[in-house]
């Protein structure tokens, strides 16, 4: 969860007439939902400013939970997968792999978001000139050198002595530095927008009362 918006209904009720009080829960719920939408929209905009080319998957990493007149709480949060790295950008820290290693491209063509293209790892594994292993203490996917390029005392078997090329490194952790302020800005957005939305929704509720 990134941020929740909870109303103080009792404080509002004490200053309102009986007719207005009957309209209050619905008006507050609608105002909270308007604010939740603002928080979600502004956070996605900030991703473009504070992150390096966020992918569509990352920008779909928020969820929202709407308020109702019986539950005057709205929530904006991170979805489980995206939360793993978005929170690291928010707080800083070390990311460790869920599997055997984190794959870090070294000599690979990247897409416009700075990531390896879809299916790149599968294609590398299918290439007979690519192997997975460790060379001089560096683990990863390597491309064997072409035959005929030899230098005395180099790497590999006889007749294939040029050093291999690292394509993808295997890392047991990746360190993130704090670079985003999504939660702080979400709170600022809510504080600024909720009172205006509440006034608007209360006026609508009053004008449509029965």
C-alpha positions in Angstrom: 0.0 0.0 0.0 1.4 3.4 -0.9 -1.2 5.8 0.5 -4.8 5.7 2.0 -7.3 8.5 2.4 -9.6 8.4 5.3 -12.3 11.0 6.1 -13.2 12.3 9.5 -17.0 12.1 9.2 -17.8 13.1 12.8 -16.1 16.5 12.4 -18.2 17.3 9.4 -21.5 16.1 10.9 -21.2 18.4 13.9 -21.4 21.5 11.7 -24.2 20.4 9.4 -28.0 20.3 9.4 -29.9 17.0 9.6 -30.7 17.2 5.8 -27.0 17.8 5.0 -25.9 15.0 7.3 -28.0 12.5 5.4 -26.1 13.4 2.2 -22.7 13.4 3.9 -21.5 9.8 3.6 -22.2 9.6 -0.2 -20.6 13.0 -0.8 -17.5 12.1 1.2 -17.1 8.7 -0.6 -17.3 10.5 -4.0 -14.8 13.1 -2.9 -12.4 10.4 -1.7 -12.7 8.6 -5.0 -12.1 11.8 -7.0 -8.9 12.3 -4.9 -7.8 8.7 -5.4 -8.1 9.2 -9.1 -5.9 12.4 -8.8 -3.3 10.6 -6.8 -3.1 7.7 -9.3 -2.9 10.1 -12.3 -0.3 12.3 -10.8 1.9 9.4 -9.7 1.9 8.0 -13.2 2.9 11.4 -14.5 5.7 11.6 -12.0 7.0 8.2 -13.1 7.9 9.8 -16.4 9.8 12.6 -14.7 11.5 10.7 -11.9 12.3 7.4 -13.6 14.4 6.5 -16.6 12.0 5.5 -19.3 9.4 3.6 -17.2 7.8 0.7 -19.1 4.0 0.4 -19.7 4.2 -2.5 -17.2 5.7 -0.3 -14.5 3.1 2.5 -15.2 0.3 -0.1 -14.7 1.8 -1.0 -11.3 -0.7 1.0 -9.3 -4.0 -0.2 -8.0 -6.8 1.8 -6.4 -9.5 0.8 -4.0 -12.6 3.0 -4.0 -14.5 4.3 -1.0 -18.2 3.7 -0.4 -20.7 5.4 1.8 -20.3 2.6 4.3 -16.5 2.5 4.1 -15.0 6.0 3.8 -11.5 4.9 2.9 -9.8 5.0 -0.5 -6.5 3.4 -1.3 -3.7 3.8 -3.9 -1.0 1.2 -3.8 1.5 -0.8 -5.7 0.7 -4.2 -7.3 2.8 -7.1 -5.9 5.3 -7.5 -8.7 5.9 -3.8 -9.4 6.1 -3.1 -5.7 9.3 -5.1 -5.4 11.4 -2.6 -7.4 9.2 0.6 -7.1 9.7 0.5 -3.3 13.4 0.2 -3.7 13.4 3.4 -5.8 11.3 5.0 -3.1 13.5 4.0 -0.1 16.7 2.8 -1.6 18.2 -0.6 -0.7 19.3 -3.9 -2.1 17.3 -6.1 -4.4 18.0 -9.8 -4.4 16.8 -12.3 -7.0 13.8 -14.5 -6.5 15.5 -17.1 -8.6 19.2 -17.9 -9.0 20.4 -14.5 -10.2 19.4 -11.1 -11.5 20.2 -10.8 -15.2 22.0 -7.6 -16.1 22.6 -6.9 -19.9 26.1 -5.9 -20.8 26.6 -6.4 -24.6 23.0 -6.6 -25.7 20.6 -4.6 -27.8 18.1 -2.9 -25.6 14.6 -1.6 -26.4 13.5 2.0 -25.9 12.9 1.4 -22.2 16.5 0.3 -21.7 15.6 -3.4 -21.2 16.5 -6.5 -23.2 14.1 -7.4 -25.9 11.4 -10.0 -25.4 12.8 -13.5 -25.8 16.5 -12.3 -25.8 17.6 -14.8 -23.2 15.9 -17.8 -24.9 17.6 -16.8 -28.2 21.0 -16.6 -26.5 20.6 -20.0 -24.9 19.8 -21.4 -28.3 22.9 -20.0 -29.9 25.7 -22.6 -30.1 28.4 -20.0 -29.7 26.9 -18.8 -26.4 27.6 -20.5 -23.1 26.6 -20.0 -19.4 29.4 -20.0 -17.0 32.2 -18.0 -15.2 35.2 -16.4 -16.8 37.8 -14.9 -14.6 35.4 -14.8 -11.7 32.5 -13.2 -13.6 29.4 -15.3 -14.1 27.0 -14.8 -17.0 26.2 -15.6 -20.6 29.2 -15.4 -22.8 29.8 -15.6 -26.5 32.8 -17.7 -27.7 35.3 -15.9 -29.9 35.4 -16.7 -33.6 38.0 -19.1 -34.7 41.1 -17.8 -36.4 41.6 -14.8 -34.2 44.4 -16.1 -32.0 46.8 -14.6 -29.7 49.4 -16.5 -27.8 48.6 -17.3 -24.2 44.9 -16.3 -24.6 41.7 -17.9 -23.4 40.2 -21.2 -24.3 41.2 -24.3 -26.2 44.0 -24.4 -28.8 42.9 -22.7 -32.0 40.3 -20.5 -30.2 42.4 -18.3 -27.9 40.7 -14.8 -28.0 38.8 -14.0 -24.9 34.9 -14.5 -24.9 32.5 -11.6 -24.8 30.2 -11.1 -21.8 26.6 -10.7 -23.0 24.6 -10.9 -19.8 26.0 -10.8 -16.2 24.6 -12.8 -13.4 24.2 -10.7 -10.2 23.3 -11.9 -6.7 22.1 -8.4 -5.8 21.4 -5.0 -7.3 21.8 -1.8 -5.2 19.2 0.9 -5.7 19.6 4.6 -4.6 16.6 6.5 -3.5 15.4 8.5 -6.4 11.5 8.9 -6.2 9.1 10.6 -3.9 5.8 9.1 -4.9 4.4 8.6 -1.4 5.2 12.2 -0.3 3.7 13.6 -3.4 0.7 11.4 -3.1 0.0 12.9 0.4 0.5 16.4 -0.9 -2.0 15.7 -3.8 -4.6 14.4 -1.4 -4.2 17.3 1.1 -4.7 19.8 -1.7 -7.5 18.1 -3.7 -9.7 16.5 -1.1 -11.2 19.7 0.3 -12.1 21.0 -3.1 -13.6 17.7 -4.2 -15.6 17.5 -0.9 -17.1 21.0 -1.5 -18.1 20.1 -5.0 -19.6 16.7 -4.0 -21.5 18.2 -1.1 -23.0 20.8 -3.3 -24.0 18.2 -5.8 -25.5 16.0 -3.1 -27.5 19.0 -1.6 -28.8 20.0 -5.1 -30.0 16.4 -5.8 -31.4 15.6 -2.4 -34.9 14.0 -2.1 
